[in-house]
Amino acid sequence: MPTAPQTTDELYRALQENDRRPYGRTRTVTAEELVEAAEQFAEPLPLIHALLELQEAYNYGSEPRKSPVVFARLLTLFDEQPDLFDERLRRTLFWRFKWVAHALLALPEMPLAGLRQWLTEMRDRYEKAGLDLQPYYGQAYQLAAHTGEDTDLAYELWAGRTRTEFSDCEACEICERALYHLAAGDDERALRTWEPVLTGKESCQEEPARSISHALLPLLRTDRADRARELHLTGYRACRRNPSMSAEVGRHLEFCALTGNEARGLELLAENRNLFDDVDSPLDLLDFLTGVEVLLQRIELLGHGELPAAGYAGRTWTVAGLRSEVAGRADDLAARFDARNGTTAQTDRRGARLDRAPLLDALELTLRTRGLDDVAPAPAAAPAARATAAVPETLTELIVRARESDEQGHPDAVACWARLRTLAAAPDYSHPDDPAVGPLARLRADLLADEASRAGEKDEFDAAVALYEAAASLYDEAGVPGHAALARACALLAAGQIPAERADGAEARAAALTAAHAALVRLHEEAPGLAPYQEARILRLRATALGMRLQTSRREEHIAPVFAEVDLLLAFATRHDIAGQISGALLLRASTYALSGDLPAAVAELDALLDRLKAHGPAWHLPRTLGLRGRVQLGLKDARAAYADLTESLRLAADWPADTIDTARLHGELAEICMRLGSPDEALRHLTRSAELELRHGSRTDAFCAYGNAAQLSLDLGRVEDCIALLDSLLAEPDVTAGALDDRLVAQLRLTRARALHAGEDLKVATAEFAALAAESAGWDDDPGSHAMIAAETAVLLAESGEFGRAREAANQALAAHARAPRYEQLSNCLRELARLQAEQQGSDGLADALAFLADAGRIADEARAAEYKARGRALDSALAYEHGRVNAYAGEYETSLAALDRALTLLGEPGPDEDQAGEWAECVRLAAAVEGIYLKRPAPALTRLGGAVSRLTALGHTEETKPLTSLAARLRDED
C-alpha cells in the first residue's frame, strides 16, 4: 500500500478496493496494513470494518491460525460496544462463529477440549441472541465427521433441523450431506444429493469446486466417466493455485492418477507447486499431500520414479524422491490429528486413498493426451517408428543395409542410420576393417548427410548446408567423389531455400532457386564418377529446384522448364530402371500440372502413377501419391474423394516408419476436409493428432500452430473447457514460459484462451488477460492491425465489467492503431457494442458517452465507404442506425430512437431470400414496434408495422423470423 489512509473516507475506499482483489498474499498483507491504519482513528467503527476484511482474507487465504485471533478482537468490541454493530454487522459477526470453528478444527495443536469449548461458546451466544441452533449442530456434525465418532447421531441432529439465516449456504450444506452418504458407501445417493450443486443451481465462494472434487471418483464408479471428465476440467480451473482450495487440487491429482492420466497429473502438480509452501492450514495440507502421494505412488509403480517432479522449493525432485518426502510429511500430519482426536480416522482415510486401484485404464481428459513416455527426456536416437525395420545385427551388414536402403530411398534407412549413429557415437566404437564398408570417414560422411537431410525436412536450411558441406569433405577424404558431388548438390538446393526464410518478396525467393538450379546443372556437368542412382538424384534435385520456383512465383513461363527437367529425369530413370526415381518423376509431373492449374491433368497423372505403384512399386510411395491426389481432389471441390484418398494414405502410411511419410500433414489436411464435410469433431481429432506428431518430430512451432487451431475449433464448437485446458497445458510448456517460442504465436494462444475464458463467463480473468495482451501488442509497430483488434476486444470486456473509463481508453488505443492499419468492421462492431453496454447499464446518465462511441463508429463507416470497403457481416451504416435506435431507447429518448430505427429500415431495404438479412430486418422492425407501441403508447401503428412485416416475411418463407413479431403483436393487443 503506497500511503496509509489519512481519513476514514480514504480507509473505506481502500477497503473496497482491497475487496476486489483475489484472495491471496497481496490481499492479506493489504488487509493487515489497513487494520493498522484503522487503529489510528478515534472512532472504532472503521476498525470493525477493517478487522472483518482481515478475517475474510485469512479465512479464504488458508491461514486458519490467524482468523480466530482477529475474531476475538471483534467479539471483544461487540461485548464492549454492541451499539456499534448494526443489523448487517451483527449478522456478519454471528455468521463467522462457524469460520472460527472450522479454523480451529484445521489445527492439530488445538486440543479437542478447546474445540468443544468453542462450540459451547457458539451455542451459548446463539441462545442468548435468540437464534436457532441449526448452525451450531452443523458445526458439531463437522467435528464428529472429522474425528469419526458419533457421526450418525450428529448428522441426524443437524440434518433434521430447518435451515436458518445463519446456516451455511445451501450449496455448502448439500456438499456436507452428500459427503455423509459418500462415507456410508452410497455413491448414487451422494450424487443425487449433489445434483443441484454440480448443475450450477446452487453455488458460493467455494462451490461447486469443492463438491466437484469429491464427486469425481463416485462418478467414475457409477459409469459416468464423461460427466467426470467434464467436471474435472471445470472444477480444476476453479481451484488451481489457490491455497484455500489445496485439498480440492489434491483430489484432482488423485483423479488423474486413477484414470491413466499420470502425465497430466505431473503437469497439474507443476502448475500448483506454490501450494507446497503457501498452504497454512494443516488439514488442507494433509488432503493436498495425500492426493500428491497417490499420483506419485502410481507413477513410481509404473516404473517412472526417475522422472522429474515439481515439489518443495530449493531443490530438484524426482518422482520417487518427492513421494518419499510427501509421504513422511503427510503421515506426520495424519498422526498429529489422530493424536489430538483420540481416533485413527485421518490415518484410515489417508490409507484408503493410497490403497485405491485405478478406476479406468485410460480416460481422455484433454485434447492433448500424453503418456509418461512423452514426459521423459527425449532419447538421443530417432523417434520410434510405428513400423520398425528389421535392423541387421552385425555392424558390417548394418552399414551395407543402410547404404543400400538409402540408395533406393527405402524407409528402412531411417532405422539403420539411427542405429549406426548410436553405435558410432559410443567411446568403444571400432570400425570394421572390411572393403565392403570402406573407411570410417565415409561412415561419418553418411551420418552427416542423413543428419543434413533431417535438418532440411525441418526447414533448418543453414544447418543442412553446413552438414552437407562437411559430409562432402569427408566423402572426398574417403575417395568417393560421386557421393561428394551428391552431397554438394543437396547443399546447393538447401542454400537456395535460405532466402525463402528471409526475403520478403516472391521474386527474391524465385531468383535464389533459379541460381540454385543453374549451380546444380554446372555441378552435374562437371561431376566425375557418378553412379546412375547418384546422377538420377541430381536430376531429381534439378527438377525439384524448378518446381519450387514455380510454386513460389506461379509464373507461366516457369512451367515448361519444370516439365523439361522432369522429362530428363524420367528418361534417365527409365533407361537405368531406377524405380524410385521413375515414381518421383511422375509425382513431380503431377505436382507441376497441379501448380499450373490443370487439376484434371494432375488427377489423370496420379491415377496412372497409382496403378504403376500397385503393380511395380515402390510401395512406400503409395501414401505420398494418395496424399497428393487427395489435395488435388480438394482443389476440384470433391471433398469426399479427397477424404477417401487421405484416409487411405494414412492407413498405408502406418506400414512404414513414422519419419518416412509426413503423417502430420495428412492429419492436418484431413481436418480441413472434415470441416468442409461438416464433421468438426473428427476434424478436431485430426488437428490434435497432427500436433502430437509435429511435437514428436521436433517441429514445435508447427505443433503449437496445430494445437492453436484445435483450441480455436473447440471454442467454436462450444467446448470451452476443452479449449482452456489445452491452452493452459501449452502455455505451461518450458519453452513458452522461458520466452523461447515465437512471441506472436504465444500471444495468439493467449488471445484464444482469453476469448474462451470470456465464453466460459470468467469475465474477471478474461478481462485481465485481454488488458495484458493489449499492453503488449501496443509495441507491435509492425502489426498495428492486430493491436487494434485486441484493444477493441479489451474495451468491450472492460465495458461488460462496468469499467467504462478504462474501456474508453482501450477504444482510443484501438482507434489509433486502426488509423495505421484499418480494421473497419471489427472497430465498428466494437464501438457499437460499447455504446450499447454503456446505455444499457447507465441509461440516460450514460447516453452522452454512448453517443460518443457511436460518433466514432460513424466516422469509421464514412472511412469504409470512401475506401469502398464491403463488410463481411452486417452493413456498417444500417447496423449503426439500428444501434442509435437501441441506445436511445435504453436512455428513454424514444422519438429519437424510433427515427433512427426507421432510418435503419430504409438502409436495409426490403427483405429478400437471404436469411441473415431477413433476420436483421425483422429485428429492426421488432424493436421499432416495441418503442412505438409500448414506450410511445401508439399500439395501432405498431401493430400495422408488425402485420406488414409478418406478411412479407411469410411470403418469402422466413417463418422463423416472424415468431418474435407475432409474439410482440399479441402482447400489444393484450395491453390495448
Secondary structure, DSSP 8 states (H G I E B T S, - for coil): --S--SSHHHHHHHHHHHHTS-SSHHHHHHHHHHHHHHTTSSSSHHHHHHHHHHHHHHHHTT-TTTHHHHHHHHHHHHHH-GGG--HHHHHHHHHTHHHHHHHHHT-TTS-HHHHHHHHHHHHHHHHHTT--SHHHHHHHHHHHHHHTSSHHHHHHHHHTS---TTS--HHHHHHHHHHHHHHTT-HHHHHHHHHHHHTTSS--SSTTHHHHHHHHHHHHHTT-HHHHHHHHHHHHHHHTT-GGGHHHHHHHHHHHHTTT-HHHHHHHHHHTTTHHHH---HHHHHHHHHHHHHHHHHHHHTT-TTSEE--STTS-EEHHHHHHHHHHHHHHHHHHHHHHHTS-HHHHHHHHHHH---S-S----SSS---HHHHS---SS----SS-----SSHHHHHHHHHHHHHHT-THHHHHHHHHHHHHHSTT------TTT--HHHHHHHHHHHHHHHHHHTT-HHHHHHHHHHHHHHHHHHT-HHHHHHHHHHHHHHHHTHHHHH-SSHHHHHHHHHHHHHHHHHHHHH--S--HHHHHHHHHHHHHHHHHHHHHH--GGGHHHHHHHHHHHHHHHHHTT-HHHHHHHHHHHHHHHHHTT-HHHHHHHHHHHHHHHHHH--GGGHHHHHHHHHHHHHHTT-HHHHHHHHHHHHHHHTTS-TTTS-HHHHHHHHHHHHHHTT-HHHHHHHHHHHHHHHHHTT-HHHHHHHHHHHHHHHHHTT-HHHHHHHHHHHHTSHHHHTT-S-HHHHHHHHHHHHHHHHHTT-HHHHHHHHHHHHHHHTT-TT-HHHHHHHHHHHHHHHHHTT-HHHHHHHHHHHHHHHHHS--HHHHHHHHHHHHHHHHHHHGGGGHHHHHHHHHHHHHHHHHHHHTT---SSS-HHHHHHHHHHHHHHHTT-HHHHHHHHHHHHHHH-S--S-HHHHHHHHHHHHHHHHIIIIIS--HHHHHHHHHHHHHHHHHTT-HHHHHHHHHHHHHHHHH-
